[in-house]
């Protein structure tokens, strides 16, 4: 299976303006794909672990900006929580 990673326009805009944010996104994606679900409840983490192809992870950048990574089978989307 080939995973396709996408980002919302707002995420792409912030990445374009801030290389540090781009590194944060890449690190967050690596964490997501390794099963480190970030800042979510134990219950949500357990659900992600039991079915990682339909997972939601959450991470907070050093500047306090929060992102979500939503996986729906072979499509992974990076977004801000307000965009969900």
Backbone as JSON Lines, residues from 0, in Angstrom:
{"i":0,"aa":"X","n":[0.85,-1.18,0.0],"ca":[0.0,0.0,0.0],"c":[0.89,1.24,0.0]}
{"i":1,"aa":"X","n":[0.54,2.19,-0.82],"ca":[1.26,3.46,-0.86],"c":[0.44,4.52,-0.15]}
{"i":2,"aa":"X","n":[1.05,5.16,0.83],"ca":[0.39,6.2,1.62],"c":[0.58,7.55,0.93]}
{"i":3,"aa":"X","n":[-0.51,8.3,0.8],"ca":[-0.44,9.65,0.22],"c":[-0.63,10.65,1.35]}
{"i":4,"aa":"X","n":[0.35,11.55,1.52],"ca":[0.28,12.57,2.56],"c":[-0.15,13.88,1.93]}
{"i":5,"aa":"X","n":[-1.18,14.49,2.52],"ca":[-1.68,15.78,2.06],"c":[-1.7,16.74,3.25]}
{"i":6,"aa":"X","n":[-1.86,18.01,2.92],"ca":[-1.98,19.04,3.96],"c":[-3.03,20.04,3.51]}
{"i":7,"aa":"X","n":[-3.69,20.64,4.46],"ca":[-4.65,21.68,4.12],"c":[-3.9,22.91,3.61]}
{"i":8,"aa":"X","n":[-4.63,23.8,2.98],"ca":[-4.02,25.04,2.47],"c":[-3.4,25.86,3.59]}
{"i":9,"aa":"X","n":[-4.04,25.89,4.74],"ca":[-3.52,26.68,5.87],"c":[-2.2,26.09,6.38]}
{"i":10,"aa":"X","n":[-2.1,24.78,6.44],"ca":[-0.84,24.14,6.85],"c":[0.24,24.45,5.81]}
{"i":11,"aa":"X","n":[-0.09,24.28,4.54],"ca":[0.89,24.53,3.47],"c":[1.4,25.97,3.51]}
{"i":12,"aa":"X","n":[0.51,26.9,3.78],"ca":[0.9,28.32,3.85],"c":[1.89,28.55,5.0]}
{"i":13,"aa":"X","n":[1.61,27.96,6.16],"ca":[2.51,28.13,7.3],"c":[3.86,27.44,7.05]}
{"i":14,"aa":"X","n":[3.85,26.29,6.42],"ca":[5.09,25.58,6.08],"c":[5.93,26.43,5.14]}
{"i":15,"aa":"X","n":[5.27,27.05,4.16],"ca":[5.97,27.89,3.17],"c":[6.66,29.07,3.84]}
{"i":16,"aa":"X","n":[6.05,29.61,4.88],"ca":[6.58,30.8,5.56],"c":[7.59,30.46,6.65]}
{"i":17,"aa":"X","n":[7.64,29.2,7.1],"ca":[8.4,28.89,8.3],"c":[9.04,27.5,8.18]}
{"i":18,"aa":"X","n":[10.35,27.47,7.92],"ca":[11.03,26.18,7.77],"c":[11.05,25.39,9.08]}
{"i":19,"aa":"X","n":[11.04,26.08,10.21],"ca":[10.96,25.39,11.49],"c":[9.66,24.63,11.63]}
{"i":20,"aa":"X","n":[8.57,25.21,11.14],"ca":[7.27,24.54,11.17],"c":[7.29,23.33,10.24]}
{"i":21,"aa":"X","n":[7.97,23.46,9.12],"ca":[8.1,22.33,8.2],"c":[8.82,21.16,8.89]}
{"i":22,"aa":"X","n":[9.89,21.44,9.62],"ca":[10.59,20.39,10.37],"c":[9.67,19.75,11.41]}
{"i":23,"aa":"X","n":[8.89,20.59,12.09],"ca":[7.93,20.09,13.08],"c":[6.92,19.15,12.41]}
{"i":24,"aa":"X","n":[6.41,19.53,11.25],"ca":[5.45,18.67,10.53],"c":[6.11,17.34,10.17]}
{"i":25,"aa":"X","n":[7.31,17.39,9.62],"ca":[8.01,16.15,9.25],"c":[8.25,15.26,10.46]}
{"i":26,"aa":"X","n":[8.68,15.85,11.57],"ca":[8.88,15.07,12.8],"c":[7.57,14.47,13.29]}
{"i":27,"aa":"X","n":[6.49,15.25,13.21],"ca":[5.18,14.77,13.64],"c":[4.71,13.61,12.76]}
{"i":28,"aa":"X","n":[4.92,13.7,11.46],"ca":[4.56,12.6,10.57],"c":[5.37,11.35,10.91]}
{"i":29,"aa":"X","n":[6.65,11.51,11.17],"ca":[7.47,10.36,11.58],"c":[6.94,9.74,12.86]}
{"i":30,"aa":"X","n":[6.56,10.56,13.82],"ca":[5.99,10.05,15.07],"c":[4.69,9.29,14.8]}
{"i":31,"aa":"X","n":[3.82,9.89,13.98],"ca":[2.54,9.26,13.65],"c":[2.77,7.88,13.03]}
{"i":32,"aa":"X","n":[3.66,7.81,12.04],"ca":[3.89,6.54,11.34],"c":[4.59,5.5,12.22]}
{"i":33,"aa":"X","n":[5.22,5.95,13.3],"ca":[5.87,4.99,14.21],"c":[4.95,4.6,15.37]}
{"i":34,"aa":"X","n":[3.72,5.13,15.4],"ca":[2.77,4.77,16.45],"c":[2.83,5.63,17.68]}
{"i":35,"aa":"X","n":[3.55,6.74,17.62],"ca":[3.55,7.73,18.71],"c":[2.46,8.74,18.37]}
{"i":36,"aa":"X","n":[1.32,8.62,19.02],"ca":[0.14,9.39,18.64],"c":[0.12,10.8,19.22]}
{"i":37,"aa":"X","n":[1.1,11.16,20.0],"ca":[1.21,12.54,20.48],"c":[0.28,12.84,21.64]}
{"i":38,"aa":"X","n":[-0.36,14.01,21.56],"ca":[-1.14,14.58,22.66],"c":[-2.61,14.17,22.6]}
{"i":39,"aa":"X","n":[-2.87,12.87,22.75],"ca":[-4.26,12.39,22.74],"c":[-4.5,11.56,23.99]}
{"i":40,"aa":"X","n":[-5.76,11.26,24.25],"ca":[-6.11,10.49,25.44],"c":[-5.64,9.04,25.29]}
{"i":41,"aa":"X","n":[-5.53,8.36,26.42],"ca":[-5.14,6.94,26.41],"c":[-6.16,6.11,25.62]}
{"i":42,"aa":"X","n":[-7.43,6.47,25.75],"ca":[-8.49,5.75,25.04],"c":[-8.33,5.9,23.53]}
{"i":43,"aa":"X","n":[-8.08,7.14,23.07],"ca":[-7.88,7.37,21.64],"c":[-6.6,6.69,21.15]}
{"i":44,"aa":"X","n":[-5.55,6.7,21.97],"ca":[-4.3,6.04,21.59],"c":[-4.53,4.54,21.42]}
{"i":45,"aa":"X","n":[-5.31,3.95,22.31],"ca":[-5.61,2.52,22.2],"c":[-6.39,2.22,20.93]}
{"i":46,"aa":"X","n":[-7.35,3.08,20.59],"ca":[-8.12,2.9,19.36],"c":[-7.21,3.02,18.14]}
{"i":47,"aa":"X","n":[-6.29,3.99,18.16],"ca":[-5.34,4.15,17.05],"c":[-4.46,2.92,16.9]}
{"i":48,"aa":"X","n":[-3.99,2.4,18.02],"ca":[-3.1,1.25,17.99],"c":[-3.82,0.01,17.46]}
{"i":49,"aa":"X","n":[-5.1,-0.13,17.78],"ca":[-5.85,-1.29,17.31],"c":[-6.22,-1.17,15.83]}
{"i":50,"aa":"X","n":[-6.3,0.04,15.3],"ca":[-6.64,0.24,13.89],"c":[-5.87,1.45,13.34]}
{"i":51,"aa":"X","n":[-4.55,1.31,13.15],"ca":[-3.73,2.46,12.77],"c":[-4.03,3.04,11.38]}
{"i":52,"aa":"X","n":[-4.76,2.31,10.55],"ca":[-5.09,2.86,9.23],"c":[-6.21,3.89,9.31]}
{"i":53,"aa":"X","n":[-6.82,4.02,10.47],"ca":[-7.85,5.05,10.7],"c":[-7.53,5.75,12.01]}
{"i":54,"aa":"X","n":[-6.39,6.44,12.03],"ca":[-5.88,7.02,13.27],"c":[-5.92,8.55,13.22]}
{"i":55,"aa":"X","n":[-6.01,9.14,14.4],"ca":[-5.9,10.59,14.56],"c":[-4.85,10.85,15.62]}
{"i":56,"aa":"X","n":[-3.84,11.62,15.26],"ca":[-2.81,11.99,16.22],"c":[-2.79,13.51,16.35]}
{"i":57,"aa":"X","n":[-2.21,13.99,17.44],"ca":[-2.18,15.44,17.72],"c":[-0.82,15.8,18.3]}
{"i":58,"aa":"X","n":[-0.29,16.91,17.83],"ca":[1.04,17.35,18.26],"c":[1.03,18.86,18.46]}
{"i":59,"aa":"X","n":[1.9,19.31,19.36],"ca":[2.01,20.74,19.65],"c":[3.42,21.2,19.32]}
{"i":60,"aa":"X","n":[3.52,22.21,18.46],"ca":[4.81,22.78,18.06],"c":[5.42,23.55,19.23]}
{"i":61,"aa":"X","n":[6.72,23.8,19.19],"ca":[7.36,24.57,20.27],"c":[6.73,25.94,20.51]}
{"i":62,"aa":"X","n":[6.14,26.53,19.47],"ca":[5.5,27.85,19.64],"c":[4.05,27.74,20.1]}
{"i":63,"aa":"X","n":[3.59,26.51,20.41],"ca":[2.24,26.31,20.93],"c":[1.19,25.99,19.88]}
{"i":64,"aa":"X","n":[1.54,26.04,18.61],"ca":[0.59,25.73,17.53],"c":[0.31,24.23,17.53]}
{"i":65,"aa":"X","n":[-0.97,23.89,17.49],"ca":[-1.39,22.49,17.5],"c":[-1.75,22.04,16.08]}
{"i":66,"aa":"X","n":[-1.39,20.8,15.77],"ca":[-1.8,20.19,14.51],"c":[-2.41,18.83,14.8]}
{"i":67,"aa":"X","n":[-3.21,18.38,13.85],"ca":[-3.71,17.02,13.87],"c":[-3.22,16.32,12.62]}
{"i":68,"aa":"X","n":[-3.01,15.03,12.73],"ca":[-2.73,14.19,11.57],"c":[-3.81,13.12,11.55]}
{"i":69,"aa":"X","n":[-4.58,13.12,10.47],"ca":[-5.73,12.21,10.33],"c":[-5.43,11.22,9.23]}
{"i":70,"aa":"X","n":[-5.45,9.94,9.58],"ca":[-5.22,8.9,8.58],"c":[-6.52,8.19,8.28]}
{"i":71,"aa":"X","n":[-6.87,8.14,7.0],"ca":[-8.02,7.38,6.51],"c":[-7.49,6.4,5.47]}
{"i":72,"aa":"X","n":[-7.14,5.23,5.94],"ca":[-6.56,4.15,5.16],"c":[-5.26,4.6,4.49]}
{"i":73,"aa":"X","n":[-5.28,4.95,3.2],"ca":[-4.03,5.29,2.52],"c":[-3.85,6.79,2.28]}
{"i":74,"aa":"X","n":[-4.7,7.61,2.88],"ca":[-4.57,9.07,2.78],"c":[-4.36,9.64,4.18]}
{"i":75,"aa":"X","n":[-3.29,10.4,4.33],"ca":[-2.95,11.04,5.6],"c":[-3.01,12.54,5.38]}
{"i":76,"aa":"X","n":[-3.78,13.24,6.22],"ca":[-3.95,14.68,6.08],"c":[-3.43,15.38,7.32]}
{"i":77,"aa":"X","n":[-2.62,16.41,7.1],"ca":[-2.14,17.27,8.19],"c":[-3.02,18.51,8.19]}
{"i":78,"aa":"X","n":[-3.58,18.85,9.36],"ca":[-4.5,19.97,9.45],"c":[-4.43,20.61,10.82]}
{"i":79,"aa":"X","n":[-4.98,21.81,10.91],"ca":[-5.16,22.45,12.21],"c":[-6.47,21.94,12.8]}
{"i":80,"aa":"X","n":[-6.56,21.8,14.13],"ca":[-7.8,21.3,14.74],"c":[-9.04,22.1,14.32]}
{"i":81,"aa":"X","n":[-8.89,23.39,14.11],"ca":[-10.04,24.22,13.72],"c":[-10.56,23.89,12.33]}
{"i":82,"aa":"X","n":[-9.79,23.13,11.55],"ca":[-10.2,22.79,10.19],"c":[-10.96,21.46,10.12]}
{"i":83,"aa":"X","n":[-11.1,20.77,11.23],"ca":[-11.75,19.46,11.21],"c":[-13.25,19.61,11.22]}
